[in-house]
Amino acid sequence: MHSNHLLLEEPIRMATILEPSKPSFFPAMTKIVGTLGPRSRSVEVISDCLKTGMSVARFDFSWGDADSHQKTLENLKTAIKSTTKLCAVMLDTVGAEMQVVNKRETSITLKAEDKVTLTPDQGQEATSAVLPINFAGLAKAVKKGDTIFVGQYLFTGSETTSVWLEVDEVQGNDVVCVTKNSATLAGSLFTLHASQIRIDLPTLSEKDKEVISTWGVKNKIDFLSLSYTRHAEDVREARDFLSKHGDLSQTQIFAKIENVEGLTHFDEILQEADGIILSRGNLGIDLPPEKEGLTLTFEKLICTFWPLSGWDAIVLAYYLHVFLFQKSAVYKCNMAGKPAVVTRVVDSMTDNLRPTRAEATDVANAVLDGCDAILLGAETLRGLYPVETISTVGKICAEAEKVFNQDQYFKRTVKFVGEPMTHLESIASSAVRAALKVKASVIICFTSSGRAARLIAKYRPTMPVLSVVIPRLKTNQLKWSFSGAFEARQSLVVRGLFPLLADPRHPAESTNATNESVLKVALNHGKASGVIKSHDRVVVCQKVGDASVVKIIELED
């Protein structure tokens, strides 16, 4: 496993840690995906989210209906215009998710060691004794002793708003469970997760297909977050479905790894997907139980060094597994040049203004592992401090990026790619190498598809990469249109990549040695952003005729 920490080897002067950070137009190279919902749907709040660093807005269709999400999206469009900040749209599917239905929305208090029945009869009222669920096949899938979790965004091991159940017996279609911890469930809908159990539900449900073919098509979504991806075939089926819906053929699919089945087939899923979302909340409770393999070893170590036992030791063992998987998965995404998105980092900020020390460290470690983006779920969906959460996470990412060992990462990536490199890979790595050698303030890449810019970002340069997307005229035999908007927005999830949509009158390829007019626009944008100053050196990557060129320019006053 490739788990070397990408931390600078030279000593860090302790005094520098206390120095205040300088404000920057780009809050961090690492991107932030914010989930919009009840607490973050007004134009004012969304505008503040954009200003503090949110570059992708996630719409989670496990919560709320299409009309509610549409109103939020209209507010997002207004906020984008007023702030002039680009933002991509991600649709998160429901997938093979089991849910507890609480129609009356009354709080349900469950006490440890009491029994509760899970029933597919949704006509029943949700109480502390009976919980109606949306899946009729649970009784056939579980057996006595199996573990089931219920809650909002699932069990974290410390909160009292999620519950751990143990199957006691199966009675027809009902599953009788023993409650293992006291908790209060509030709201209309709770997620239910059966640990280590194969649930016979489609990855792309009929509800998902309806939402994609209506809401998704109408709003030309940039990303599809494919929940509960378990096999590469899930991604292929989703891509085939998208291809039948016009512009959605360009929509990128991010496979959401949420259980052991997805983890087991991770390599083949990575080959098919455009990016990966590591859903650590679900993974943390679906990894092998304490009586198997590494988790048993972890639990023994935990009990040796800490005075923990029983459930506390098991929870910590689960999360040590997530830690190992995160490092391995992010490494594989980095080497494949595909974005890796990490979730569940600052859960406590759902109700608190500051993260815990452990959470702040977790964010920093995700950055040092090489992740492209941090995804905030409950923290911005229903949290009390959505703007403050985005701001705090962005600041932590920016600090961690300062000690990211780019030199080690670059050498490791070049070694992995091997020789002979492809033409484009060689140009991308050369552009980054040149930028590092001359200490360039920025890399400017002219591109039509965005592929060249993403390859440059793959090598994690320490300076921002301005991706100047040159639109191309295209036709479907019925009408003419320009490409470019999708490509620009889809860069917003890639670490260190900042898109700029150019004037379509200027081609990406030029017969001249320089593409002066477009370059001037890019340089002016860099100056306005504060990343380019007089006498700075800038590395430019572009096509000139049939050749790809990397050049270094030094700015005058």
Secondary structure, 3 states (H helix, E strand, C coil): CCCCCCECCCCCCHHHHCCCCCCCCCCCCCEEEEECCCCCCCHHHHHHHHHHCEEEEEEECCCCCHHHHHHHHHHHHHHHHHHCCCCEEEEECCCCCEEEECCCCCCEEECCCCEEEEECCCCCCCCCCEEEECCCCHHHHCCCCCEEEEECCCCCCCCCCEEEEEEEEEECCEEEEEECCCEEECCCEEEEEECCCCCCCCCCCHHHHHHHHHHHHHHCCCEEEECCCCCHHHHHHHHHHHHCCHHHHHCEEEEEECCHHHHHCHHHHHHHCCEEEECHHHHHHHCCCCCCHHHHHHHHHHHHHCCCCHHHHHHHHHHHHHHHHHHHHHHHHHHHCCCEEEECCCHHHHCCCCCCHHHHHHHHHHHHHCCCEEEECHHHHCCCCHHHHHHHHHHHHHHHHHCECHHHHHHHHHHHHCCCCCHHHHHHHHHHHHHHHCCCCEEEEEECCCHHHHHHHHCCCCCCEEEEECCCEEECCCCEEECCHHHHHHHHHCCCEEEEECCCCCCCEECCCCCHHHHHHHHHHHHHHCCCCCCCEEEEEEEECCEEEEEEEECCC
